[in-house]
């Protein structure tokens, strides 16, 4: 009998779940994804979680729709997704999804993101900051920090996207082929900004779909000052580079324009 991972239907979507100390939330996330999308496959990438998440993931992989990659030590969200992207392309999936394993992203909403990707979007972003999007159980200070970070990124990068930092996404692997993932240099949450902005600049058709983001009820957030600092430094660096490119382009146009 052909396993779900090798069947044509199962090749449509690979859901990547990076994990680090998510033992309390991972089983419900996996069960929710498979309940709403029975033909999807799930790739868990665990960074040597000391709480036993890796062992639990191996137990969940008794289901042939679930596979696990174990890595030594905490290597970062960006490198986990980069690995997942390569595996998705190697295995011939049409779409790949990014999703938190802590319960913040609702598995039922993956259906509407996938529908938008099937409709022709190369990147679908589950967005909190558009009409219909909402956040549950976040204090006002965290909302303010998130909104401010998004505004800084949009301004620095001249982006039209409303939620560059969202980690709930579906990507068409045909567009991943155009994105040189190995050249992306963000290891933490800045990876989300970098990939979305890079695809936007490539002319990728992008859809933003409103989602409900729910604050985790178990486990500990992985956000830290170091992760925030990396994101801010990278966004400002990319913004400076973008403006330098624009200045060079303007000078080139003036040089090419004949004197009146």
ZIHUKA-V538199 format. One record per run of one state. SS is the DSSP state (A for helix, B for strand, O for the rest). FROM is the first residue (numbers start at 1). TO is the last residue. Records with the same first field share a line. If there is no record, write none. Layout:
SS: FROM-TO  FROM-TO
//
This chain:
O: 1-3  7-8  12-12  20-22  37-40  47-52  61-65  71-76  92-94  99-104  106-106  119-122  128-133  137-139  158-168  179-180  184-189  202-205  211-211  215-224  257-260
A: 4-6  9-11  23-36  53-60  77-91  107-118  140-157  173-178  181-183  190-201  225-256
B: 13-19  41-46  66-70  95-98  105-105  123-127  134-136  169-172  206-210  212-214
//
